[in-house]
Every structure is written in C-alpha cells, then in structure tokens.
Amino acid sequence: MNDLYLTPPIAALIFFFVVVCGHNFRKAWKQQPPGWQKRAWLFGVPAAVGLLVLGFMPLKL
C-alpha cells in the first residue's frame, strides 16, 4: 500500500477537473434548465470523488 500516491502533475490535473466539474454543477444548480438535476449529478459526483482523492491520497514530492 506504500506505492499508492499522487504525483504533483496528476494532482494538478485532478484539481483542474474538480474545479471544472464544480463550476458546471453550480451553473446547473443556479440556472435550473430542464434536466438540471441529472446534469448536477453528472458533475457533482466526479467533483466529490476528485476532492476525496485529493484529500486522502498522499502526495509524493
């Protein structure tokens, strides 16, 4: 289990992915166009998973 870690470039890509998904989630939530709930789930779940990965996986420098 010691070989499970994030490198800085991978962590940066996950962070960018979380920011994009979070922004799209917020946009769908605020505008509430038809089908907004499905779109919110589509963007919210990957953002939450990405945040959990960033929060709980160690970063190897």
TIMI-2910 file (N, C-alpha, C, CB; in pm, 1 decimal, decimal comma, always signed):
<rs>
+----------+----------+----------+----------+----------+----------+----------+----------+----------+----------+----------+----------+------+
!      n_x !      n_y !      n_z !     ca_x !     ca_y !     ca_z !      c_x !      c_y !      c_z !     cb_x !     cb_y !     cb_z ! resn !
+----------+----------+----------+----------+----------+----------+----------+----------+----------+----------+----------+----------+------+
!    +82,4 !   -120,2 !     +0,0 !     +0,0 !     +0,0 !     +0,0 !    +86,4 !   +126,1 !     +0,0 !    -93,5 !     +0,1 !   +121,1 !  Met !
!   +216,7 !   +112,1 !    +15,9 !   +305,4 !   +227,8 !    +16,9 !   +325,9 !   +286,8 !   -121,3 !   +438,1 !   +190,1 !    +75,5 !  Asn !
!   +288,9 !   +213,1 !   -225,6 !   +310,2 !   +262,8 !   -361,2 !   +187,9 !   +336,2 !   -416,7 !   +346,6 !   +148,0 !   -452,7 !  Asp !
!    +89,9 !   +363,8 !   -332,6 !    -31,3 !   +434,0 !   -374,7 !    -18,6 !   +581,8 !   -335,5 !   -159,3 !   +369,4 !   -310,2 !  Leu !
!    +10,3 !   +667,9 !   -434,0 !    +31,7 !   +810,1 !   -407,6 !     +1,0 !   +890,0 !   -533,4 !   +176,9 !   +836,6 !   -360,0 !  Tyr !
!     -7,1 !  +1021,0 !   -518,1 !    -28,0 !  +1112,6 !   -630,1 !   +101,6 !  +1187,3 !   -658,1 !   -143,6 !  +1212,3 !   -600,3 !  Leu !
!   +129,9 !  +1207,0 !   -784,8 !   +241,4 !  +1293,3 !   -821,5 !   +185,0 !  +1434,7 !   -841,2 !   +315,0 !  +1240,9 !   -952,0 !  Thr !
!   +267,5 !  +1536,9 !   -830,8 !   +216,5 !  +1673,4 !   -846,3 !   +143,4 !  +1700,4 !   -978,7 !   +330,0 !  +1769,1 !   -833,6 !  Pro !
!   +191,4 !  +1652,7 !  -1094,7 !   +114,9 !  +1679,5 !  -1217,4 !    -22,4 !  +1611,8 !  -1218,4 !   +194,2 !  +1633,6 !  -1338,2 !  Pro !
!    -30,5 !  +1490,2 !  -1166,7 !   -159,4 !  +1420,9 !  -1160,6 !   -253,1 !  +1492,3 !  -1063,6 !   -140,2 !  +1273,3 !  -1118,2 !  Ile !
!   -200,5 !  +1536,5 !   -951,1 !   -281,7 !  +1610,0 !   -854,5 !   -332,3 !  +1741,1 !   -914,7 !   -201,0 !  +1637,8 !   -726,6 !  Ala !
!   -250,2 !  +1807,3 !   -993,3 !   -292,5 !  +1931,2 !  -1058,7 !   -403,4 !  +1903,8 !  -1160,5 !   -172,5 !  +1999,2 !  -1127,8 !  Ala !
!   -392,2 !  +1794,4 !  -1235,0 !   -497,5 !  +1758,9 !  -1330,9 !   -628,2 !  +1725,5 !  -1259,9 !   -453,2 !  +1640,2 !  -1417,2 !  Leu !
!   -620,4 !  +1652,7 !  -1149,0 !   -741,6 !  +1621,5 !  -1072,3 !   -802,3 !  +1749,5 !  -1017,2 !   -710,5 !  +1522,7 !   -957,1 !  Ile !
!   -719,1 !  +1840,3 !   -968,9 !   -769,1 !  +1968,0 !   -917,3 !   -840,3 !  +2046,9 !  -1026,6 !   -653,9 !  +2051,2 !   -858,9 !  Phe !
!   -781,6 !  +2052,6 !  -1145,9 !   -844,8 !  +2122,6 !  -1257,7 !   -978,9 !  +2057,7 !  -1291,3 !   -752,2 !  +2122,3 !  -1381,6 !  Phe !
!   -983,1 !  +1925,0 !  -1294,8 !  -1105,8 !  +1850,4 !  -1322,6 !  -1212,5 !  +1881,6 !  -1217,6 !  -1077,2 !  +1698,8 !  -1326,5 !  Phe !
!  -1174,5 !  +1888,1 !  -1090,4 !  -1268,4 !  +1918,9 !   -982,1 !  -1323,1 !  +2060,5 !   -997,4 !  -1200,0 !  +1902,7 !   -844,7 !  Val !
!  -1236,8 !  +2154,3 !  -1032,8 !  -1281,0 !  +2293,4 !  -1049,2 !  -1380,5 !  +2304,6 !  -1164,4 !  -1159,9 !  +2386,6 !  -1073,9 !  Val !
!  -1352,5 !  +2240,1 !  -1276,0 !  -1442,9 !  +2245,6 !  -1391,8 !  -1576,6 !  +2179,6 !  -1358,6 !  -1378,6 !  +2176,7 !  -1514,4 !  Val !
!  -1572,5 !  +2062,6 !  -1298,2 !  -1696,3 !  +1993,0 !  -1262,1 !  -1776,1 !  +2072,1 !  -1158,6 !  -1664,9 !  +1852,8 !  -1208,2 !  Cys !
!  -1707,8 !  +2130,0 !  -1060,5 !  -1776,0 !  +2210,8 !   -959,2 !  -1840,8 !  +2334,0 !  -1018,5 !  -1679,0 !  +2252,0 !   -851,1 !  Gly !
!  -1773,0 !  +2396,8 !  -1112,5 !  -1830,5 !  +2514,4 !  -1178,4 !  -1956,2 !  +2476,7 !  -1257,9 !  -1726,2 !  +2579,9 !  -1271,5 !  His !
!  -1948,4 !  +2366,4 !  -1332,0 !  -2064,9 !  +2322,3 !  -1409,1 !  -2179,5 !  +2278,2 !  -1318,4 !  -2026,0 !  +2207,9 !  -1502,4 !  Asn !
!  -2147,2 !  +2216,7 !  -1204,3 !  -2250,0 !  +2180,6 !  -1107,5 !  -2322,1 !  +2304,8 !  -1056,3 !  -2188,7 !  +2102,9 !   -990,5 !  Phe !
!  -2244,7 !  +2405,4 !  -1019,0 !  -2303,1 !  +2528,5 !   -965,9 !  -2387,6 !  +2600,2 !  -1071,1 !  -2192,8 !  +2621,7 !   -915,1 !  Arg !
!  -2340,1 !  +2600,5 !  -1195,7 !  -2414,0 !  +2664,5 !  -1303,8 !  -2547,7 !  +2593,5 !  -1327,7 !  -2330,0 !  +2665,4 !  -1432,8 !  Lys !
!  -2546,4 !  +2460,3 !  -1328,3 !  -2670,2 !  +2384,7 !  -1347,7 !  -2765,4 !  +2407,2 !  -1231,0 !  -2640,0 !  +2234,6 !  -1363,6 !  Ala !
!  -2712,8 !  +2417,9 !  -1111,3 !  -2795,4 !  +2435,6 !   -993,5 !  -2860,4 !  +2574,9 !   -991,5 !  -2711,7 !  +2414,0 !   -867,3 !  Trp !
!  -2784,7 !  +2677,3 !  -1027,2 !  -2837,6 !  +2813,4 !  -1021,6 !  -2936,2 !  +2842,7 !  -1134,6 !  -2723,8 !  +2913,0 !  -1026,4 !  Lys !
!  -2908,3 !  +2795,6 !  -1256,4 !  -2994,6 !  +2826,5 !  -1369,9 !  -3116,2 !  +2735,1 !  -1376,5 !  -2916,2 !  +2816,2 !  -1498,6 !  Gln !
!  -3103,7 !  +2612,6 !  -1333,8 !  -3208,9 !  +2511,9 !  -1332,9 !  -3283,1 !  +2499,6 !  -1466,0 !  -3306,9 !  +2543,4 !  -1224,3 !  Gln !
!  -3208,5 !  +2473,1 !  -1574,6 !  -3276,5 !  +2447,4 !  -1702,1 !  -3340,6 !  +2308,1 !  -1697,2 !  -3176,2 !  +2458,5 !  -1822,7 !  Pro !
!  -3421,7 !  +2272,4 !  -1796,9 !  -3481,2 !  +2138,4 !  -1797,3 !  -3372,0 !  +2030,4 !  -1791,2 !  -3569,0 !  +2118,9 !  -1923,4 !  Pro !
!  -3391,6 !  +1933,5 !  -1704,0 !  -3294,1 !  +1826,9 !  -1686,6 !  -3176,7 !  +1866,0 !  -1598,9 !  -3243,8 !  +1783,1 !  -1819,2 !  Gly !
!  -3190,5 !  +1970,8 !  -1520,0 !  -3077,5 !  +2021,6 !  -1442,3 !  -3034,3 !  +1924,7 !  -1334,2 !  -3112,6 !  +2154,5 !  -1380,1 !  Trp !
!  -3126,3 !  +1845,0 !  -1278,9 !  -3089,7 !  +1754,2 !  -1170,2 !  -2996,3 !  +1643,7 !  -1219,3 !  -3215,4 !  +1692,6 !  -1107,8 !  Gln !
!  -3023,5 !  +1591,5 !  -1338,0 !  -2935,6 !  +1489,0 !  -1394,0 !  -2797,8 !  +1547,9 !  -1422,2 !  -2996,4 !  +1429,5 !  -1523,2 !  Lys !
!  -2795,9 !  +1670,0 !  -1475,1 !  -2669,2 !  +1736,7 !  -1503,8 !  -2592,6 !  +1767,0 !  -1374,9 !  -2693,7 !  +1866,3 !  -1582,4 !  Arg !
!  -2665,0 !  +1803,6 !  -1269,8 !  -2599,9 !  +1830,5 !  -1141,8 !  -2535,5 !  +1703,4 !  -1085,7 !  -2701,3 !  +1887,8 !  -1041,2 !  Ala !
!  -2603,3 !  +1590,2 !  -1095,3 !  -2544,7 !  +1463,9 !  -1051,7 !  -2425,2 !  +1427,3 !  -1137,6 !  -2648,6 !  +1352,2 !  -1056,0 !  Trp !
!  -2437,0 !  +1452,1 !  -1267,4 !  -2329,8 !  +1418,0 !  -1360,5 !  -2201,4 !  +1494,1 !  -1328,1 !  -2373,2 !  +1447,2 !  -1504,0 !  Leu !
!  -2213,4 !  +1617,0 !  -1282,0 !  -2095,8 !  +1696,8 !  -1248,4 !  -2059,7 !  +1690,3 !  -1100,1 !  -2118,8 !  +1840,2 !  -1288,3 !  Phe !
!  -2157,1 !  +1670,1 !  -1013,8 !  -2131,7 !  +1670,9 !   -870,2 !  -2058,5 !  +1548,5 !   -819,5 !  -2259,7 !  +1683,8 !   -797,5 !  Gly !
!  -2094,1 !  +1432,0 !   -870,3 !  -2029,9 !  +1308,9 !   -823,0 !  -1880,9 !  +1304,8 !   -858,4 !  -2100,6 !  +1186,9 !   -882,3 !  Val !
!  -1842,1 !  +1333,2 !   -983,6 !  -1697,2 !  +1333,7 !  -1011,0 !  -1621,5 !  +1440,4 !   -931,8 !  -1673,0 !  +1355,2 !  -1159,3 !  Pro !
!  -1684,6 !  +1555,2 !   -907,9 !  -1618,4 !  +1658,7 !   -828,3 !  -1596,7 !  +1610,0 !   -685,6 !  -1701,3 !  +1789,0 !   -828,3 !  Ala !
!  -1695,2 !  +1544,4 !   -629,0 !  -1682,1 !  +1493,3 !   -492,3 !  -1576,6 !  +1383,5 !   -484,1 !  -1816,8 !  +1440,2 !   -442,1 !  Ala !
!  -1575,4 !  +1294,0 !   -580,9 !  -1475,8 !  +1187,0 !   -582,1 !  -1335,2 !  +1246,4 !   -596,9 !  -1504,9 !  +1086,5 !   -697,0 !  Val !
!  -1320,7 !  +1344,5 !   -684,3 !  -1190,5 !  +1408,5 !   -701,8 !  -1142,1 !  +1476,3 !   -575,0 !  -1196,9 !  +1509,4 !   -813,7 !  Gly !
!  -1233,6 !  +1541,9 !   -503,7 !  -1195,1 !  +1605,7 !   -377,9 !  -1154,5 !  +1501,9 !   -273,5 !  -1310,0 !  +1691,8 !   -324,6 !  Leu !
!  -1225,3 !  +1390,2 !   -269,5 !  -1188,0 !  +1284,7 !   -175,5 !  -1050,8 !  +1226,9 !   -208,3 !  -1292,8 !  +1173,9 !   -176,2 !  Leu !
!  -1023,4 !  +1207,9 !   -336,4 !   -892,2 !  +1156,9 !   -376,7 !   -782,9 !  +1255,9 !   -337,3 !   -888,3 !  +1130,2 !   -529,1 !  Val !
!   -805,3 !  +1384,0 !   -365,0 !   -705,2 !  +1484,5 !   -328,4 !   -687,5 !  +1495,8 !   -177,5 !   -744,0 !  +1619,7 !   -385,3 !  Leu !
!   -795,4 !  +1475,2 !   -104,1 !   -788,5 !  +1489,2 !    +40,2 !   -723,6 !  +1372,5 !   +111,6 !   -923,6 !  +1508,6 !    +93,5 !  Gly !
!   -737,9 !  +1251,7 !    +58,5 !   -695,4 !  +1135,0 !   +133,6 !   -578,8 !  +1056,2 !    +73,7 !   -809,6 !  +1045,4 !   +148,7 !  Phe !
!   -537,2 !  +1088,5 !    -47,3 !   -421,1 !  +1020,4 !   -104,3 !   -297,4 !  +1106,7 !    -81,9 !   -441,8 !   +991,2 !   -256,2 !  Met !
!   -187,3 !  +1044,8 !    -39,7 !    -66,5 !  +1123,4 !    -15,9 !     -4,5 !  +1173,5 !   -146,1 !    +35,1 !  +1040,8 !    +61,1 !  Pro !
!    +64,9 !  +1283,2 !   -134,9 !   +134,0 !  +1344,4 !   -248,0 !   +282,3 !  +1311,7 !   -237,1 !   +110,8 !  +1499,1 !   -252,2 !  Leu !
!   +337,9 !  +1254,0 !   -342,8 !   +481,6 !  +1221,8 !   -340,7 !   +557,5 !  +1334,3 !   -407,9 !   +511,0 !  +1085,6 !   -411,6 !  Lys !
!   +647,8 !  +1392,9 !   -335,6 !   +726,2 !  +1504,0 !   -388,7 !   +859,3 !  +1459,0 !   -440,0 !   +745,9 !  +1609,3 !   -284,5 !  Leu !
+----------+----------+----------+----------+----------+----------+----------+----------+----------+----------+----------+----------+------+
</rs>
